Amino acid sequence: MKNYRKELHFKTSTRRAYLNITPQVESAIAESGIREGLVLVNAMNITASVFINDNESGLHRDFETWLEGLAPEKPYDRYHHNGYEDNADAHLKRTIMGREVVCAITNGRLDFGTWEQIFYGEFDGKRDKRVLVKIIGE
């Protein structure tokens, strides 16, 4: 069995963002030469997420509205975690949206349903973050 590891790097210009990273994951699969196996894609920061959903801008706005309703950014003093940092809401949003995805690779491609895409969710941006892409298979 072969394995391949790659890091993706992000620094968003906004505190929160949703980035379609499917092309970068597909590129890593091609680089790996693995035709049959699995790919793990996980956020390597506690205030970011990786998840699968539809690439539709209205849905992304719905994520933002829904998450802000569950864990609003402000007022900062509503959270026990906030003090040195002001990102307790980002930790909660990441918990809701998830840390990683695992996807099948078939014939050298992501084995996805019709509308599935991989997204990086940023909840405390404006600084360097990483995403791990780990591929195993043959």
MARLUMMI-80291 format. One record per atom (N, C-alpha, C): residue number from 1; chain; atom name; x, y, z. Coordinates in pm, 1 decimal. Layout:
- n chain atom xx yy zz
- NUM A CA X Y Z
...
END
This chain:
- n chain atom xx yy zz
- 1 A N 85.4 -118.2 0.0
- 1 A CA 0.0 0.0 0.0
- 1 A C 89.9 124.5 0.0
- 2 A N 49.8 222.5 -78.7
- 2 A CA 122.5 349.8 -85.6
- 2 A C 52.3 453.3 0.6
- 3 A N 129.3 556.1 37.1
- 3 A CA 68.1 669.6 106.4
- 3 A C 130.6 798.5 55.4
- 4 A N 56.8 906.0 72.6
- 4 A CA 98.9 1037.4 23.5
- 4 A C 45.2 1142.6 119.9
- 5 A N 128.1 1243.1 147.5
- 5 A CA 88.8 1349.7 240.2
- 5 A C 117.2 1484.8 176.5
- 6 A N 20.3 1574.4 190.6
- 6 A CA 36.4 1710.1 140.4
- 6 A C -35.7 1806.1 234.6
- 7 A N 21.3 1923.7 254.6
- 7 A CA -45.3 2027.5 332.0
- 7 A C -92.0 2137.8 239.2
- 8 A N -214.4 2183.5 262.1
- 8 A CA -268.1 2300.7 194.1
- 8 A C -260.8 2415.4 293.5
- 9 A N -231.1 2535.0 244.7
- 9 A CA -217.4 2651.2 332.5
- 9 A C -318.3 2758.5 293.5
- 10 A N -378.1 2819.2 395.7
- 10 A CA -479.1 2922.4 373.9
- 10 A C -456.3 3039.3 468.5
- 11 A N -488.4 3156.9 420.3
- 11 A CA -494.5 3277.0 502.7
- 11 A C -603.4 3363.8 441.6
- 12 A N -720.8 3359.6 502.0
- 12 A CA -833.6 3434.4 447.1
- 12 A C -823.8 3581.5 488.2
- 13 A N -883.8 3666.1 409.5
- 13 A CA -882.1 3810.1 438.7
- 13 A C -996.6 3849.8 532.6
- 14 A N -1084.9 3753.9 561.4
- 14 A CA -1199.2 3778.3 649.5
- 14 A C -1195.6 3681.1 766.7
- 15 A N -1269.0 3713.1 871.7
- 15 A CA -1274.3 3625.6 989.4
- 15 A C -1336.9 3490.9 954.2
- 16 A N -1443.9 3492.3 874.8
- 16 A CA -1510.9 3368.8 836.3
- 16 A C -1516.7 3357.9 684.0
- 17 A N -1499.4 3234.3 635.8
- 17 A CA -1502.7 3209.9 491.3
- 17 A C -1529.2 3062.0 466.0
- 18 A N -1582.2 3032.9 347.8
- 18 A CA -1605.4 2896.1 303.6
- 18 A C -1538.2 2881.4 167.5
- 19 A N -1435.9 2796.6 160.4
- 19 A CA -1357.5 2780.2 38.7
- 19 A C -1374.8 2639.6 -16.6
- 20 A N -1405.8 2630.1 -145.4
- 20 A CA -1414.6 2500.5 -210.8
- 20 A C -1271.4 2453.5 -237.7
- 21 A N -1229.6 2346.1 -169.6
- 21 A CA -1093.5 2296.1 -186.2
- 21 A C -1089.8 2165.3 -265.3
- 22 A N -1200.3 2130.9 -328.2
- 22 A CA -1205.4 2009.1 -408.7
- 22 A C -1095.7 2005.0 -514.9
- 23 A N -1070.9 2113.2 -589.6
- 23 A CA -964.4 2106.6 -690.4
- 23 A C -825.8 2077.2 -631.1
- 24 A N -794.6 2132.8 -513.5
- 24 A CA -665.4 2106.3 -450.5
- 24 A C -654.0 1961.3 -405.2
- 25 A N -764.7 1904.8 -355.8
- 25 A CA -764.5 1764.5 -314.5
- 25 A C -750.7 1674.5 -437.1
- 26 A N -821.2 1705.7 -544.8
- 26 A CA -809.1 1628.6 -668.6
- 26 A C -666.6 1633.6 -722.5
- 27 A N -603.7 1749.5 -712.5
- 27 A CA -465.3 1764.3 -756.8
- 27 A C -371.8 1676.4 -673.2
- 28 A N -393.1 1673.0 -543.0
- 28 A CA -311.0 1588.8 -455.5
- 28 A C -329.4 1441.3 -489.7
- 29 A N -451.2 1400.4 -521.4
- 29 A CA -476.3 1261.3 -560.5
- 29 A C -398.8 1229.1 -688.4
- 30 A N -403.9 1318.4 -785.1
- 30 A CA -328.8 1296.8 -909.8
- 30 A C -178.7 1288.1 -882.0
- 31 A N -127.0 1376.6 -797.1
- 31 A CA 15.7 1375.7 -761.8
- 31 A C 55.2 1244.7 -693.9
- 32 A N -36.0 1188.6 -614.9
- 32 A CA -5.0 1068.4 -537.3
- 32 A C 11.5 944.9 -624.7
- 33 A N -55.3 942.2 -738.9
- 33 A CA -54.1 824.4 -824.5
- 33 A C -142.3 711.7 -772.6
- 34 A N -212.1 735.0 -663.4
- 34 A CA -299.4 632.7 -605.9
- 34 A C -431.4 630.3 -682.4
- 35 A N -468.8 509.9 -727.5
- 35 A CA -588.8 494.9 -809.1
- 35 A C -708.8 443.3 -730.0
- 36 A N -681.4 364.3 -625.9
- 36 A CA -787.5 305.3 -543.1
- 36 A C -747.1 322.0 -397.2
- 37 A N -831.6 387.6 -318.9
- 37 A CA -797.4 404.6 -178.9
- 37 A C -887.4 504.9 -110.2
- 38 A N -828.1 573.5 -12.3
- 38 A CA -901.2 671.4 67.4
- 38 A C -818.6 798.1 82.1
- 39 A N -888.8 910.4 92.1
- 39 A CA -822.9 1037.2 121.5
- 39 A C -886.7 1095.3 247.7
- 40 A N -800.4 1134.1 340.6
- 40 A CA -840.9 1205.9 461.1
- 40 A C -805.2 1351.8 438.9
- 41 A N -900.2 1440.2 464.2
- 41 A CA -874.9 1584.1 453.8
- 41 A C -917.9 1644.4 586.4
- 42 A N -821.0 1699.2 663.1
- 42 A CA -858.9 1753.0 793.1
- 42 A C -792.9 1887.5 821.6
- 43 A N -872.2 1969.8 889.1
- 43 A CA -824.3 2101.0 932.6
- 43 A C -724.6 2080.4 1045.7
- 44 A N -611.7 2147.8 1037.2
- 44 A CA -507.7 2134.8 1138.3
- 44 A C -506.4 2255.8 1231.7
- 45 A N -623.5 2315.6 1248.4
- 45 A CA -639.1 2425.9 1340.9
- 45 A C -775.4 2412.6 1406.3
- 46 A N -783.5 2439.8 1533.8
- 46 A CA -903.5 2414.8 1613.4
- 46 A C -1017.9 2512.1 1583.3
- 47 A N -992.7 2615.8 1503.9
- 47 A CA -1098.8 2710.7 1469.2
- 47 A C -1131.4 2708.3 1319.9
- 48 A N -1103.4 2594.9 1255.4
- 48 A CA -1135.3 2576.4 1114.0
- 48 A C -1196.2 2438.0 1096.2
- 49 A N -1261.2 2416.7 983.7
- 49 A CA -1335.2 2294.2 958.9
- 49 A C -1313.3 2246.0 816.3
- 50 A N -1332.8 2117.1 795.0
- 50 A CA -1342.0 2060.3 661.1
- 50 A C -1470.7 1979.6 657.2
- 51 A N -1550.6 2001.1 553.8
- 51 A CA -1679.4 1933.2 544.3
- 51 A C -1717.5 1915.7 397.6
- 52 A N -1817.7 1833.6 373.2
- 52 A CA -1868.7 1809.2 237.5
- 52 A C -2009.5 1864.3 227.8
- 53 A N -2034.4 1937.6 119.8
- 53 A CA -2169.2 1984.6 92.0
- 53 A C -2174.2 2036.4 -50.9
- 54 A N -2282.0 2104.3 -84.3
- 54 A CA -2307.1 2159.2 -217.1
- 54 A C -2234.9 2293.1 -231.9
- 55 A N -2185.1 2320.8 -350.8
- 55 A CA -2117.9 2447.6 -379.0
- 55 A C -2221.3 2548.0 -429.9
- 56 A N -2300.0 2600.1 -336.9
- 56 A CA -2407.3 2692.8 -372.6
- 56 A C -2400.7 2811.5 -277.4
- 57 A N -2389.9 2931.5 -331.5
- 57 A CA -2365.3 3050.7 -250.0
- 57 A C -2477.5 3078.2 -150.2
- 58 A N -2601.1 3051.1 -185.0
- 58 A CA -2710.7 3070.4 -90.5
- 58 A C -2696.8 2978.1 29.7
- 59 A N -2653.8 2855.6 5.1
- 59 A CA -2631.9 2761.3 114.2
- 59 A C -2518.9 2810.1 204.7
- 60 A N -2415.0 2866.6 145.6
- 60 A CA -2303.1 2918.8 226.1
- 60 A C -2349.9 3034.1 314.8
- 61 A N -2436.2 3117.8 263.0
- 61 A CA -2494.1 3225.4 345.5
- 61 A C -2582.2 3165.6 455.6
- 62 A N -2651.5 3056.5 424.1
- 62 A CA -2732.2 2988.0 525.3
- 62 A C -2644.1 2930.2 635.7
- 63 A N -2529.0 2872.5 600.0
- 63 A CA -2434.6 2825.2 702.6
- 63 A C -2399.9 2940.2 796.1
- 64 A N -2366.4 3053.5 737.8
- 64 A CA -2323.7 3169.7 817.1
- 64 A C -2436.2 3214.9 910.7
- 65 A N -2556.2 3225.8 860.2
- 65 A CA -2670.7 3268.2 941.8
- 65 A C -2698.2 3167.8 1053.4
- 66 A N -2699.4 3040.6 1019.1
- 66 A CA -2727.7 2934.6 1115.1
- 66 A C -2621.4 2930.1 1224.9
- 67 A N -2494.1 2929.3 1183.9
- 67 A CA -2385.3 2922.4 1281.8
- 67 A C -2381.7 3046.7 1370.4
- 68 A N -2405.8 3161.8 1312.7
- 68 A CA -2405.6 3285.8 1391.2
- 68 A C -2520.7 3285.9 1490.7
- 69 A N -2632.8 3221.7 1455.5
- 69 A CA -2743.4 3209.7 1549.1
- 69 A C -2710.7 3116.2 1665.2
- 70 A N -2635.4 3009.5 1636.4
- 70 A CA -2598.8 2913.8 1740.3
- 70 A C -2485.1 2964.3 1828.8
- 71 A N -2385.5 3028.5 1767.2
- 71 A CA -2266.4 3074.8 1840.0
- 71 A C -2224.8 3211.1 1784.6
- 72 A N -2295.9 3316.5 1822.2
- 72 A CA -2263.2 3449.2 1769.1
- 72 A C -2124.6 3496.0 1812.4
- 73 A N -2059.5 3566.5 1722.0
- 73 A CA -1925.5 3617.8 1752.7
- 73 A C -1927.5 3713.7 1871.9
- 74 A N -2025.6 3803.3 1873.6
- 74 A CA -2032.0 3906.0 1977.5
- 74 A C -2163.5 3895.6 2053.8
- 75 A N -2170.3 3940.0 2175.2
- 75 A CA -2063.8 4006.9 2250.9
- 75 A C -1959.4 3905.9 2299.5
- 76 A N -1834.6 3947.0 2294.2
- 76 A CA -1724.2 3858.8 2331.3
- 76 A C -1733.4 3811.7 2475.6
- 77 A N -1787.6 3894.7 2562.5
- 77 A CA -1790.5 3859.9 2704.8
- 77 A C -1896.0 3754.9 2740.2
- 78 A N -1970.2 3706.1 2642.8
- 78 A CA -2068.6 3600.5 2669.5
- 78 A C -2001.5 3464.3 2687.9
- 79 A N -1873.0 3453.9 2647.7
- 79 A CA -1802.0 3326.1 2651.1
- 79 A C -1695.8 3323.7 2760.2
- 80 A N -1688.2 3213.1 2831.5
- 80 A CA -1586.7 3195.1 2935.6
- 80 A C -1446.7 3185.5 2875.8
- 81 A N -1433.2 3131.0 2755.4
- 81 A CA -1303.1 3114.4 2689.5
- 81 A C -1238.8 3248.4 2654.5
- 82 A N -1320.8 3343.7 2617.0
- 82 A CA -1266.3 3472.0 2572.6
- 82 A C -1201.9 3546.0 2688.9
- 83 A N -1095.1 3609.1 2658.9
- 83 A CA -1015.3 3684.2 2755.9
- 83 A C -891.0 3728.1 2681.7
- 84 A N -796.0 3636.3 2670.7
- 84 A CA -676.8 3664.3 2591.1
- 84 A C -711.7 3667.7 2442.5
- 85 A N -800.7 3578.8 2400.0
- 85 A CA -846.6 3574.1 2261.6
- 85 A C -996.0 3603.2 2258.3
- 86 A N -1046.7 3628.8 2137.8
- 86 A CA -1189.3 3656.4 2121.2
- 86 A C -1252.6 3557.6 2023.7
- 87 A N -1211.6 3430.2 2031.7
- 87 A CA -1254.7 3336.1 1929.0
- 87 A C -1331.8 3215.2 1981.1
- 88 A N -1395.8 3227.0 2096.5
- 88 A CA -1473.2 3113.5 2148.5
- 88 A C -1578.5 3068.4 2048.0
- 89 A N -1641.6 3164.2 1980.9
- 89 A CA -1743.9 3128.3 1881.8
- 89 A C -1685.7 3041.7 1770.9
- 90 A N -1562.3 3068.4 1731.4
- 90 A CA -1497.4 2991.3 1625.4
- 90 A C -1475.3 2846.3 1667.7
- 91 A N -1440.2 2824.1 1792.7
- 91 A CA -1424.2 2688.2 1844.4
- 91 A C -1557.0 2613.3 1839.2
- 92 A N -1663.6 2679.6 1877.4
- 92 A CA -1795.8 2616.0 1876.4
- 92 A C -1841.8 2586.3 1733.0
- 93 A N -1818.9 2680.8 1641.9
- 93 A CA -1858.1 2661.0 1501.2
- 93 A C -1783.8 2542.9 1440.5
- 94 A N -1654.7 2530.0 1471.9
- 94 A CA -1576.9 2417.4 1421.4
- 94 A C -1634.0 2285.9 1473.9
- 95 A N -1673.6 2283.0 1601.8
- 95 A CA -1729.9 2161.4 1658.9
- 95 A C -1855.1 2119.7 1583.1
- 96 A N -1937.5 2214.9 1546.7
- 96 A CA -2061.4 2186.5 1474.2
- 96 A C -2033.5 2138.9 1331.5
- 97 A N -1940.3 2204.2 1261.7
- 97 A CA -1915.5 2175.5 1120.0
- 97 A C -1820.0 2058.2 1097.9
- 98 A N -1744.4 2020.8 1199.5
- 98 A CA -1659.9 1902.4 1188.4
- 98 A C -1514.9 1932.5 1157.0
- 99 A N -1431.4 1835.6 1186.7
- 99 A CA -1286.6 1848.7 1170.4
- 99 A C -1238.2 1797.4 1035.3
- 100 A N -1293.8 1684.8 986.8
- 100 A CA -1238.0 1621.4 869.0
- 100 A C -1343.0 1547.7 787.7
- 101 A N -1297.2 1505.6 668.4
- 101 A CA -1375.4 1416.6 583.7
- 101 A C -1283.0 1305.4 535.2
- 102 A N -1342.1 1190.1 510.2
- 102 A CA -1272.4 1077.8 447.8
- 102 A C -1353.0 1041.5 324.5
- 103 A N -1285.4 1035.1 210.5
- 103 A CA -1353.5 1009.9 83.5
- 103 A C -1288.1 892.8 10.4
- 104 A N -1370.4 818.6 -61.2
- 104 A CA -1320.5 708.6 -143.6
- 104 A C -1255.3 763.8 -270.3
- 105 A N -1150.2 694.9 -312.8
- 105 A CA -1085.7 721.9 -442.2
- 105 A C -1107.8 598.9 -528.5
- 106 A N -1167.8 618.6 -644.5
- 106 A CA -1194.8 511.2 -739.1
- 106 A C -1144.3 554.6 -875.2
- 107 A N -1063.0 472.5 -937.3
- 107 A CA -1004.7 504.4 -1068.2
- 107 A C -933.2 639.8 -1066.3
- 108 A N -867.2 670.9 -954.8
- 108 A CA -788.3 793.0 -945.3
- 108 A C -867.7 920.7 -924.8
- 109 A N -996.4 906.3 -891.0
- 109 A CA -1081.5 1024.4 -874.2
- 109 A C -1163.7 1013.2 -745.8
- 110 A N -1205.7 1127.9 -693.6
- 110 A CA -1297.7 1128.1 -580.2
- 110 A C -1426.7 1058.7 -622.0
- 111 A N -1473.8 967.1 -540.6
- 111 A CA -1594.7 891.5 -570.4
- 111 A C -1711.6 960.6 -500.1
- 112 A N -1760.0 1066.2 -562.9
- 112 A CA -1858.2 1156.5 -503.1
- 112 A C -1996.6 1140.5 -563.1
- 113 A N -2096.0 1183.8 -484.6
- 113 A CA -2231.3 1198.1 -534.8
- 113 A C -2239.9 1322.5 -622.5
- 114 A N -2356.0 1344.4 -680.3
- 114 A CA -2374.8 1447.7 -782.0
- 114 A C -2325.2 1585.9 -741.9
- 115 A N -2359.8 1635.5 -625.0
- 115 A CA -2328.6 1773.7 -588.6
- 115 A C -2220.7 1786.3 -481.7
- 116 A N -2163.7 1676.0 -440.3
- 116 A CA -2068.0 1679.8 -329.7
- 116 A C -1937.6 1749.9 -367.7
- 117 A N -1893.6 1836.7 -277.2
- 117 A CA -1767.1 1908.0 -289.9
- 117 A C -1705.5 1917.1 -149.8
- 118 A N -1573.7 1934.8 -142.7
- 118 A CA -1504.9 1946.3 -14.1
- 118 A C -1479.8 2094.7 13.3
- 119 A N -1512.6 2136.8 135.2
- 119 A CA -1497.3 2277.2 174.2
- 119 A C -1408.6 2292.0 296.2
- 120 A N -1336.4 2402.5 296.5
- 120 A CA -1263.4 2448.5 413.4
- 120 A C -1346.8 2560.5 473.8
- 121 A N -1384.5 2545.0 599.3
- 121 A CA -1459.7 2647.9 670.1
- 121 A C -1367.8 2720.0 766.7
- 122 A N -1355.6 2849.4 748.9
- 122 A CA -1270.1 2932.6 835.1
- 122 A C -1359.4 3012.8 928.6
- 123 A N -1332.4 3004.5 1059.0
- 123 A CA -1414.6 3073.3 1157.3
- 123 A C -1336.7 3174.2 1240.9
- 124 A N -1206.2 3182.5 1220.0
- 124 A CA -1120.8 3278.4 1291.3
- 124 A C -1001.4 3310.3 1202.0
- 125 A N -1028.6 3373.1 1089.6
- 125 A CA -929.9 3391.8 984.6
- 125 A C -831.6 3504.9 1006.1
- 126 A N -775.1 3545.7 894.2
- 126 A CA -675.0 3652.4 887.0
- 126 A C -540.3 3607.9 943.5
- 127 A N -517.3 3477.3 946.3
- 127 A CA -387.1 3424.0 985.4
- 127 A C -365.2 3289.9 918.1
- 128 A N -241.1 3245.6 916.9
- 128 A CA -205.0 3123.2 846.3
- 128 A C -269.1 3000.7 910.3
- 129 A N -326.9 2916.7 824.6
- 129 A CA -387.3 2790.6 868.0
- 129 A C -345.8 2680.5 770.4
- 130 A N -357.2 2553.6 816.3
- 130 A CA -319.0 2439.9 733.4
- 130 A C -430.8 2335.9 728.2
- 131 A N -431.9 2262.3 618.4
- 131 A CA -520.3 2148.1 601.1
- 131 A C -433.1 2030.8 555.4
- 132 A N -448.6 1917.3 620.2
- 132 A CA -374.8 1797.7 584.6
- 132 A C -454.8 1716.3 483.5
- 133 A N -386.4 1670.9 377.7
- 133 A CA -442.4 1576.4 282.6
- 133 A C -356.7 1451.2 292.2
- 134 A N -413.7 1342.0 339.8
- 134 A CA -341.1 1214.9 355.7
- 134 A C -412.5 1110.0 273.3
- 135 A N -338.7 1048.6 181.2
- 135 A CA -396.2 953.2 86.8
- 135 A C -329.6 818.3 106.4
- 136 A N -412.1 712.5 116.1
- 136 A CA -358.6 577.8 124.3
- 136 A C -431.0 490.8 22.2
- 137 A N -358.1 395.8 -32.1
- 137 A CA -418.9 304.9 -128.4
- 137 A C -314.8 249.5 -224.2
- 138 A N -362.7 206.5 -338.9
- 138 A CA -275.5 147.7 -440.3
- 138 A C -298.2 210.1 -575.8
END
